[in-house]
């Protein structure tokens, strides 16, 4: 017995030293180790026991939040009231077993009233519909819907709703109020043509589609350098749509849980809907809720109440033991995480994603009538388990054991904690870490896009730059998408429509050439050593793409310092990344010549850099020097450590502008002084300098000095064109910033030129999907083309 205990306690060490072939033994020993720990069983109970769950519904909390919302509404603090009502709806029980119909209906109407005050009319209308579905005889719901229909100029619908409300109202004062509103609306109805506005329910909107694929034949090929990858036997023109794929499984990032729909990952509207049985996910519409939750565990008697509560006419309720496909034919990804437990809110996102993949596999086998003995899904994806660190291996084992216990709590007899299941789950977790793809959304950084969409544009004084950034909102597994290899200068662009991965070519791809996307790092964004380090740490390979087999201009200057001689374009690296035995590699640059330093073996970049450079530059068109701390061109010396420290201080001062809500001349003068000193330290093509100029351009736009904003924005774009290339999507986004500045200056001719350049790049990257990804562009084009500050229509 003592020997067994001792063996179990050595399990963590054995895990770190083991390989993939040892998984059955290491998982068995670690499981035995945890089984002997009371604390482990206590933690698992806290994660899976509904009575201990942090995410269960709570009517008392909902009532309390409703009261706080009412107080805010009385003080006309409508934004805060909206938040409290939404939190109350999240917490209120809405299955028939514990649903207070009056409370749920009142919460929907209260939130609708708040949104009406905030001008969110479509959202208000949807909440009124939900309240009526829950309580068809609730007078306030009919009255509020009548009023919002009037605001939308749907006068026939408004009259109908108010007449229904009038027929139900029992108080004389209430009847008088409704009659007065009816009289006003009848008058308007006789003088104004109805707009016929629909309720705008996202659940009724068509799912996004990308049109017809270009006739591209994709083949999975294998090469000695990169292994498996994708290619085509045919030439592929630029802007061709070559691949569209729905995910095997997806999960929202924790940072976006309260802001984005947990199914389609779009930004959540004000009238967000919630899971009927827990408080974890939010959804933008009943359609997304239906697809994510599917059939809720419970009893058949609860079906009517639940349908009324969330407005799903087709939602059926089954017992836990009855495994049926969801209404849409898609396996409901949230169902096994629900039912009052909260492990899905606690575990990391990639572990929850592994659970969703495993759940999908179990559900498919069960529906197919296959036996309960199962090891796990075979995704045919690399896992790189043997390359993981001992700590990472142990972590994967621990999460696999915890996740399998959580899944077993739901699937019970269908799934057991057998060694083969655990081994496969460990590998699945490793596969997800290596192969999951970040789902991103474009996010506006100011209100310019909203104004443009409404046919307006900010006046010159205090106008903000029209800017967007990519935000990582989810991660997903795309089986076919995982077969595309990485390149630091990719020839396809990946973007997302709802949950679908879309790949479009950005260059002409010759038949047989690899089709490659970016896993993150790109030329111009990072230098060669940083790209290599990131890919090695996250994906366990040393990149050998064409851009990593040669040293590009941007690799030399993106993080470099400038020569102390003002008339010299030479650069100095701020670190010893390109060194051997402490010596820097130095290469002469010219304004027009793009130098490339070929590297035959990327894995030996540090050792071979100097010798390769000497052989490459022996034609004497470029000088090569290896003196540390010296300019690559004229060999002038610079104190690198002091220059880097000073540069960081200056950059921090400039970056501080974005945190200031009020800017005055003092701040701007200090920022310009910092930029002046920074330009003496950083290479003219460095990204640090480009970002500093961009930050100052935004600050000048904010204070209304559009001429200075234009100057610094154009200077930033010129640097980025050196680091990337003139048709890179980064340039397009910067050009849209410049367009907004030029419009504020009234220079519509230059604005149209800049916009045309940006539009051509966006078409290359997004094709026919450009309007879905950047919906404000059409309105902006109208503003640029018109002669006033407002777009027609």
SELO-304498 format. One record per residue (C-alpha): residue in one letter; x, y, z. Coordinates in steps of 0.1 Angstrom, whole numbers, plus 5000, padded with zeros to 4 digits. Layout:
BEGIN
A,X,Y,Z
...
% end
This chain:
BEGIN
X,5000,5000,5000
X,5028,5024,5009
X,5045,5016,4976
X,5013,5024,4957
X,5008,5057,4975
X,5044,5066,4969
X,5040,5058,4932
X,5009,5079,4929
X,5027,5109,4945
X,5055,5106,4920
X,5029,5110,4892
X,5033,5147,4886
X,5070,5142,4880
X,5064,5113,4857
X,5039,5134,4836
X,5065,5160,4829
X,5091,5135,4818
X,5067,5114,4796
X,5059,5114,4759
X,5027,5109,4740
X,5033,5071,4740
X,5034,5072,4778
X,5000,5089,4782
X,4980,5058,4793
X,5004,5052,4821
X,5009,5089,4831
X,4971,5097,4831
X,4964,5066,4851
X,4990,5075,4878
X,4979,5111,4880
X,4942,5101,4883
X,4951,5077,4911
X,4970,5106,4927
X,4940,5129,4926
X,4916,5102,4937
X,4934,5100,4970
X,4931,5138,4976
X,4899,5149,4995
X,4905,5184,4982
X,4902,5173,4946
X,4868,5157,4952
X,4857,5189,4970
X,4867,5210,4941
X,4849,5188,4916
X,4818,5189,4937
X,4819,5227,4938
X,4823,5228,4900
X,4795,5203,4892
X,4769,5205,4920
X,4740,5228,4910
X,4733,5236,4946
X,4768,5252,4949
X,4767,5269,4915
X,4775,5306,4912
X,4756,5309,4880
X,4722,5296,4890
X,4690,5317,4886
X,4680,5337,4917
X,4645,5354,4918
X,4654,5373,4949
X,4685,5389,4932
X,4664,5396,4902
X,4638,5415,4923
X,4666,5435,4940
X,4681,5444,4906
X,4647,5455,4893
X,4644,5478,4923
X,4678,5494,4915
X,4667,5498,4879
X,4635,5515,4889
X,4654,5539,4911
X,4678,5548,4883
X,4648,5552,4859
X,4631,5576,4883
X,4664,5597,4884
X,4664,5596,4846
X,4697,5576,4847
X,4685,5555,4818
X,4718,5540,4809
X,4723,5526,4844
X,4687,5515,4845
X,4691,5495,4813
X,4721,5477,4829
X,4701,5468,4861
X,4671,5455,4841
X,4693,5433,4819
X,4710,5419,4850
X,4676,5412,4865
X,4665,5394,4834
X,4697,5374,4835
X,4690,5362,4870
X,4652,5357,4869
X,4641,5321,4865
X,4623,5317,4832
X,4615,5280,4831
X,4579,5272,4840
X,4590,5254,4872
X,4601,5286,4889
X,4590,5314,4866
X,4571,5344,4880
X,4553,5354,4848
X,4544,5389,4861
X,4580,5396,4872
X,4594,5385,4838
X,4569,5405,4818
X,4575,5436,4840
X,4612,5433,4835
X,4609,5432,4797
X,4585,5462,4797
X,4607,5482,4821
X,4638,5475,4799
X,4617,5484,4768
X,4607,5517,4784
X,4643,5525,4792
X,4654,5517,4756
X,4625,5539,4743
X,4639,5568,4763
X,4674,5561,4749
X,4661,5560,4713
X,4667,5523,4709
X,4634,5517,4691
X,4639,5484,4674
X,4653,5469,4706
X,4624,5483,4725
X,4599,5467,4701
X,4615,5433,4705
X,4613,5434,4743
X,4576,5444,4741
X,4571,5413,4719
X,4588,5392,4745
X,4567,5406,4773
X,4535,5399,4754
X,4546,5364,4746
X,4551,5358,4784
X,4519,5376,4795
X,4494,5382,4766
X,4471,5402,4790
X,4498,5426,4803
X,4484,5461,4795
X,4517,5479,4798
X,4533,5457,4772
X,4507,5465,4746
X,4507,5502,4755
X,4545,5504,4753
X,4546,5485,4720
X,4519,5509,4706
X,4540,5539,4716
X,4572,5526,4701
X,4554,5517,4669
X,4542,5553,4668
X,4578,5565,4672
X,4587,5542,4643
X,4558,5556,4623
X,4541,5522,4621
X,4508,5539,4628
X,4485,5510,4619
X,4503,5487,4642
X,4504,5514,4669
X,4466,5519,4667
X,4460,5482,4670
X,4483,5478,4700
X,4468,5508,4718
X,4432,5496,4711
X,4441,5462,4726
X,4456,5480,4756
X,4425,5501,4759
X,4402,5470,4759
X,4423,5455,4788
X,4428,5486,4809
X,4405,5487,4840
X,4413,5521,4855
X,4396,5553,4843
X,4428,5573,4844
X,4446,5546,4824
X,4418,5545,4798
X,4419,5583,4795
X,4456,5583,4789
X,4454,5556,4762
X,4425,5574,4745
X,4445,5606,4744
X,4475,5589,4728
X,4451,5571,4703
X,4436,5605,4692
X,4471,5620,4685
X,4482,5589,4666
X,4450,5587,4645
X,4456,5624,4636
X,4492,5616,4625
X,4481,5585,4606
X,4458,5606,4585
X,4486,5631,4576
X,4517,5610,4574
X,4525,5580,4552
X,4536,5549,4571
X,4572,5539,4568
X,4564,5502,4572
X,4594,5497,4594
X,4599,5460,4604
X,4607,5449,4639
X,4644,5444,4629
X,4647,5412,4649
X,4682,5398,4643
X,4668,5363,4645
X,4648,5369,4613
X,4678,5382,4594
X,4694,5360,4569
X,4727,5344,4579
X,4757,5360,4562
X,4769,5344,4530
X,4798,5351,4508
X,4784,5345,4473
X,4799,5321,4448
X,4833,5306,4454
X,4859,5312,4427
X,4865,5279,4409
X,4895,5269,4431
X,4905,5233,4435
X,4924,5228,4468
X,4948,5199,4475
X,4964,5189,4507
X,5001,5185,4499
X,5032,5176,4519
X,5066,5193,4517
X,5099,5184,4535
X,5101,5219,4551
X,5066,5225,4562
X,5049,5191,4562
X,5012,5191,4553
X,4998,5222,4537
X,4973,5234,4510
X,4979,5242,4474
X,4960,5244,4441
X,4967,5228,4407
X,4953,5260,4391
X,4964,5296,4391
X,4944,5317,4416
X,4937,5354,4408
X,4939,5380,4435
X,4907,5386,4455
X,4894,5351,4448
X,4872,5335,4475
X,4888,5302,4480
X,4875,5287,4513
X,4844,5291,4536
X,4840,5269,4567
X,4819,5267,4598
X,4837,5257,4630
X,4837,5223,4645
X,4834,5241,4678
X,4839,5276,4691
X,4840,5295,4724
X,4838,5332,4733
X,4868,5348,4750
X,4863,5356,4787
X,4870,5393,4780
X,4840,5394,4757
X,4815,5374,4777
X,4795,5405,4787
X,4798,5424,4754
X,4793,5399,4726
X,4768,5372,4716
X,4781,5338,4728
X,4770,5321,4696
X,4775,5344,4666
X,4801,5366,4684
X,4786,5398,4672
X,4785,5428,4695
X,4754,5422,4718
X,4725,5446,4714
X,4708,5464,4743
X,4680,5439,4743
X,4703,5409,4749
X,4686,5376,4757
X,4698,5350,4782
X,4701,5312,4787
X,4669,5299,4804
X,4688,5279,4830
X,4720,5297,4839
X,4735,5332,4840
X,4767,5325,4820
X,4760,5332,4783
X,4742,5361,4765
X,4728,5361,4730
X,4719,5387,4705
X,4686,5371,4695
X,4663,5341,4701
X,4678,5325,4670
X,4713,5324,4684
X,4699,5313,4718
X,4681,5284,4701
X,4711,5273,4682
X,4734,5274,4712
X,4711,5260,4739
X,4689,5236,4718
X,4667,5214,4739
X,4668,5223,4776
X,4668,5196,4803
X,4637,5196,4824
X,4602,5180,4822
X,4576,5181,4794
X,4553,5202,4815
X,4577,5231,4814
X,4576,5234,4776
X,4548,5260,4774
X,4562,5284,4800
X,4597,5283,4785
X,4585,5289,4750
X,4565,5319,4763
X,4595,5332,4782
X,4620,5333,4753
X,4596,5333,4724
X,4607,5301,4707
X,4577,5284,4691
X,4597,5253,4682
X,4617,5247,4714
X,4609,5214,4731
X,4621,5203,4765
X,4634,5168,4771
X,4648,5149,4800
X,4686,5146,4805
X,4686,5110,4796
X,4670,5117,4762
X,4697,5129,4738
X,4681,5145,4707
X,4695,5168,4680
X,4688,5205,4684
X,4660,5221,4664
X,4683,5233,4637
X,4699,5199,4633
X,4730,5213,4649
X,4743,5199,4682
X,4737,5225,4709
X,4771,5235,4722
X,4760,5251,4755
X,4736,5224,4767
X,4761,5201,4785
X,4776,5232,4803
X,4742,5243,4816
X,4717,5231,4842
X,4730,5251,4872
X,4767,5241,4872
X,4794,5267,4867
X,4825,5248,4856
X,4822,5264,4821
X,4825,5298,4837
X,4856,5289,4857
X,4879,5268,4834
X,4900,5285,4807
X,4884,5291,4773
X,4905,5266,4754
X,4895,5239,4779
X,4859,5247,4775
X,4865,5245,4737
X,4880,5210,4742
X,4848,5201,4762
X,4826,5213,4733
X,4846,5192,4708
X,4843,5162,4730
X,4806,5168,4736
X,4800,5170,4699
X,4817,5137,4694
X,4797,5120,4722
X,4764,5134,4708
X,4771,5123,4673
X,4780,5088,4684
X,4749,5086,4706
X,4726,5098,4678
X,4742,5072,4655
X,4733,5045,4680
X,4770,5036,4686
X,4781,5020,4718
X,4792,5040,4749
X,4828,5028,4748
X,4847,5057,4733
X,4882,5072,4735
X,4876,5106,4719
X,4876,5123,4685
X,4903,5118,4660
X,4907,5153,4645
X,4938,5144,4624
X,4955,5176,4637
X,4991,5180,4651
X,4994,5182,4689
X,5032,5186,4695
X,5027,5170,4730
X,5063,5158,4731
X,5076,5194,4725
X,5056,5208,4755
X,5074,5218,4786
X,5070,5196,4817
X,5048,5222,4833
X,5026,5224,4802
X,5023,5186,4801
X,5012,5185,4837
X,4987,5213,4832
X,4971,5194,4802
X,4968,5163,4823
X,4952,5181,4852
X,4927,5200,4830
X,4919,5167,4811
X,4910,5150,4844
X,4889,5179,4856
X,4871,5183,4823
X,4864,5146,4820
X,4848,5146,4854
X,4827,5176,4845
X,4815,5160,4812
X,4809,5127,4830
X,4786,5146,4855
X,4764,5154,4825
X,4767,5123,4803
X,4769,5099,4833
X,4770,5063,4820
X,4778,5074,4785
X,4813,5085,4794
X,4838,5070,4819
X,4871,5082,4832
X,4889,5054,4814
X,4926,5058,4806
X,4920,5059,4768
X,4895,5087,4772
X,4919,5107,4794
X,4948,5101,4770
X,4928,5113,4741
X,4915,5143,4760
X,4951,5153,4769
X,4960,5152,4732
X,4928,5171,4723
X,4937,5199,4746
X,4971,5201,4730
X,4956,5201,4695
X,4934,5230,4704
X,4963,5250,4718
X,4981,5246,4685
X,4953,5246,4660
X,4926,5269,4673
X,4920,5301,4653
X,4912,5335,4668
X,4879,5349,4656
X,4882,5386,4653
X,4857,5415,4648
X,4863,5451,4636
X,4857,5476,4664
X,4853,5513,4659
X,4874,5533,4682
X,4851,5564,4682
X,4817,5575,4671
X,4827,5585,4635
X,4814,5553,4619
X,4780,5558,4637
X,4778,5593,4625
X,4787,5584,4589
X,4762,5555,4589
X,4735,5582,4598
X,4746,5604,4569
X,4766,5628,4590
X,4803,5637,4595
X,4819,5655,4624
X,4826,5692,4620
X,4862,5704,4619
X,4863,5715,4655
X,4870,5685,4677
X,4865,5659,4650
X,4879,5624,4658
X,4898,5602,4635
X,4877,5575,4618
X,4895,5544,4631
X,4889,5508,4637
X,4909,5479,4652
X,4907,5442,4652
X,4894,5427,4685
X,4898,5390,4693
X,4863,5378,4705
X,4865,5340,4703
X,4885,5310,4694
X,4874,5281,4672
X,4885,5249,4656
X,4883,5248,4618
X,4894,5214,4606
X,4901,5223,4570
X,4913,5258,4579
X,4939,5242,4602
X,4956,5226,4572
X,4967,5259,4557
X,5003,5267,4566
X,5016,5300,4580
X,5036,5326,4561
X,5049,5359,4575
X,5039,5374,4542
X,5006,5355,4535
X,4990,5353,4501
X,4954,5348,4516
X,4935,5369,4541
X,4913,5353,4568
X,4882,5370,4581
X,4849,5360,4597
X,4812,5362,4589
X,4794,5353,4620
X,4812,5321,4630
X,4823,5312,4595
X,4860,5314,4585
X,4865,5329,4551
X,4897,5329,4531
X,4904,5352,4501
X,4935,5354,4480
X,4954,5388,4482
X,4980,5380,4456
X,4982,5360,4424
X,4990,5324,4434
X,5007,5303,4408
X,4995,5268,4404
X,5013,5244,4428
X,5024,5273,4450
X,5016,5270,4487
X,4984,5288,4499
X,4994,5304,4532
X,4977,5326,4558
X,4991,5344,4588
X,4990,5328,4623
X,4997,5363,4637
X,5032,5377,4631
X,5038,5393,4598
X,5067,5411,4581
X,5064,5448,4590
X,5047,5441,4623
X,5076,5423,4640
X,5112,5417,4631
X,5125,5383,4622
X,5137,5371,4656
X,5105,5382,4673
X,5084,5364,4647
X,5104,5333,4650
X,5102,5333,4688
X,5064,5338,4688
X,5058,5310,4663
X,5082,5287,4682
X,5066,5294,4716
X,5030,5291,4704
X,5031,5266,4675
X,5064,5247,4680
X,5079,5253,4646
X,5106,5274,4631
X,5091,5294,4603
X,5108,5288,4569
X,5085,5309,4547
X,5101,5330,4520
X,5101,5361,4542
X,5119,5343,4570
X,5145,5329,4545
X,5157,5364,4539
X,5162,5395,4559
X,5138,5422,4547
X,5143,5460,4551
X,5116,5460,4577
X,5135,5434,4597
X,5164,5457,4600
X,5145,5489,4608
X,5112,5481,4625
X,5127,5483,4660
X,5160,5500,4651
X,5177,5532,4663
X,5190,5558,4638
X,5225,5568,4630
X,5236,5598,4650
X,5247,5615,4617
X,5215,5633,4605
X,5222,5628,4568
X,5227,5590,4571
X,5200,5564,4567
X,5220,5537,4585
X,5203,5518,4614
X,5213,5501,4647
X,5194,5473,4663
X,5182,5481,4698
X,5192,5445,4709
X,5217,5419,4699
X,5192,5399,4679
X,5213,5400,4648
X,5246,5392,4663
X,5273,5366,4667
X,5297,5368,4696
X,5283,5402,4706
X,5288,5418,4672
X,5259,5435,4653
X,5252,5430,4617
X,5253,5462,4598
X,5240,5468,4563
X,5239,5501,4542
X,5204,5512,4534
X,5192,5536,4508
X,5159,5554,4504
X,5150,5534,4473
X,5169,5501,4477
X,5152,5473,4497
X,5181,5451,4510
X,5175,5414,4516
X,5199,5392,4535
X,5195,5356,4525
X,5195,5330,4552
X,5198,5294,4540
X,5191,5279,4574
X,5167,5299,4596
X,5174,5277,4626
X,5210,5289,4626
X,5202,5326,4621
X,5223,5339,4650
X,5254,5318,4642
X,5254,5322,4604
X,5241,5357,4600
X,5275,5374,4595
X,5290,5348,4572
X,5259,5347,4550
X,5258,5384,4549
X,5295,5386,4538
X,5288,5362,4509
X,5256,5379,4499
X,5271,5414,4498
X,5304,5405,4481
X,5292,5423,4450
X,5301,5455,4469
X,5268,5472,4461
X,5262,5472,4499
X,5287,5475,4527
X,5287,5451,4556
X,5301,5460,4590
X,5299,5441,4622
X,5312,5466,4648
X,5289,5466,4678
X,5270,5498,4685
X,5279,5513,4651
X,5259,5525,4622
X,5255,5499,4595
X,5264,5525,4569
X,5289,5551,4582
X,5299,5532,4614
X,5292,5562,4637
X,5290,5550,4673
X,5259,5552,4696
X,5253,5543,4732
X,5225,5518,4725
X,5213,5512,4760
X,5210,5549,4768
X,5192,5556,4735
X,5167,5528,4741
X,5159,5540,4776
X,5154,5576,4764
X,5133,5564,4735
X,5110,5545,4758
X,5105,5575,4781
X,5096,5597,4752
X,5072,5571,4737
X,5055,5568,4771
X,5048,5605,4772
X,5033,5604,4737
X,5012,5573,4745
X,4998,5592,4775
X,4978,5614,4751
X,4953,5586,4745
X,4944,5585,4782
X,4936,5622,4784
X,4900,5633,4780
X,4909,5670,4778
X,4939,5682,4757
X,4953,5717,4757
X,4983,5734,4741
X,5006,5724,4770
X,5000,5687,4764
X,5004,5691,4726
X,5036,5712,4730
X,5051,5685,4752
X,5041,5658,4728
X,5057,5676,4699
X,5089,5681,4719
X,5090,5644,4727
X,5084,5635,4690
X,5112,5659,4680
X,5137,5641,4704
X,5123,5607,4694
X,5131,5613,4657
X,5167,5619,4666
X,5169,5585,4683
X,5147,5562,4662
X,5153,5552,4626
X,5131,5571,4601
X,5114,5538,4591
X,5109,5524,4626
X,5075,5513,4638
X,5079,5532,4670
X,5081,5564,4651
X,5051,5555,4629
X,5030,5548,4660
X,5041,5580,4677
X,5031,5601,4647
X,4998,5583,4645
X,4991,5590,4682
X,4999,5627,4678
X,4977,5629,4646
X,4948,5616,4667
X,4955,5641,4694
X,4955,5670,4669
X,4923,5658,4654
X,4907,5657,4688
X,4917,5694,4696
X,4905,5705,4661
X,4939,5712,4645
X,4932,5692,4613
X,4962,5706,4594
X,4987,5692,4619
X,4966,5660,4621
X,4970,5656,4584
X,5007,5662,4584
X,5014,5635,4611
X,4989,5610,4597
X,5005,5612,4562
X,5040,5608,4578
X,5028,5577,4597
X,5014,5561,4565
X,5047,5568,4547
X,5066,5548,4573
X,5041,5519,4573
X,5044,5516,4535
X,5081,5510,4540
X,5075,5484,4567
X,5046,5466,4550
X,5037,5472,4514
X,5015,5498,4497
X,4985,5474,4494
X,4986,5459,4529
X,4953,5462,4548
X,4970,5481,4575
X,4976,5509,4550
X,4939,5509,4541
X,4928,5515,4576
X,4953,5543,4580
X,4940,5558,4548
X,4905,5559,4562
X,4918,5579,4591
X,4934,5603,4567
X,4901,5606,4548
X,4883,5617,4579
X,4909,5644,4585
X,4908,5656,4548
X,4870,5658,4550
X,4873,5680,4581
X,4896,5703,4562
X,4872,5704,4533
X,4898,5689,4509
X,4874,5665,4492
X,4896,5659,4461
X,4924,5646,4483
X,4899,5627,4504
X,4885,5610,4474
X,4919,5600,4462
X,4928,5585,4496
X,4894,5568,4499
X,4898,5552,4464
X,4931,5538,4474
X,4917,5524,4506
X,4886,5510,4489
X,4908,5491,4463
X,4927,5475,4491
X,4896,5465,4510
X,4881,5450,4479
X,4913,5429,4475
X,4910,5416,4510
X,4872,5413,4514
X,4858,5412,4479
X,4820,5412,4479
X,4820,5408,4517
X,4835,5443,4522
X,4801,5458,4530
X,4795,5432,4557
X,4828,5437,4573
X,4830,5475,4569
X,4794,5486,4565
X,4802,5523,4570
X,4823,5525,4538
X,4793,5531,4515
X,4781,5560,4536
X,4816,5574,4539
X,4819,5572,4501
X,4787,5593,4499
X,4802,5619,4522
X,4834,5621,4502
X,4815,5624,4469
X,4790,5650,4481
X,4797,5687,4485
X,4785,5691,4520
X,4791,5675,4554
X,4761,5653,4552
X,4755,5623,4529
X,4724,5623,4509
X,4698,5598,4520
% end
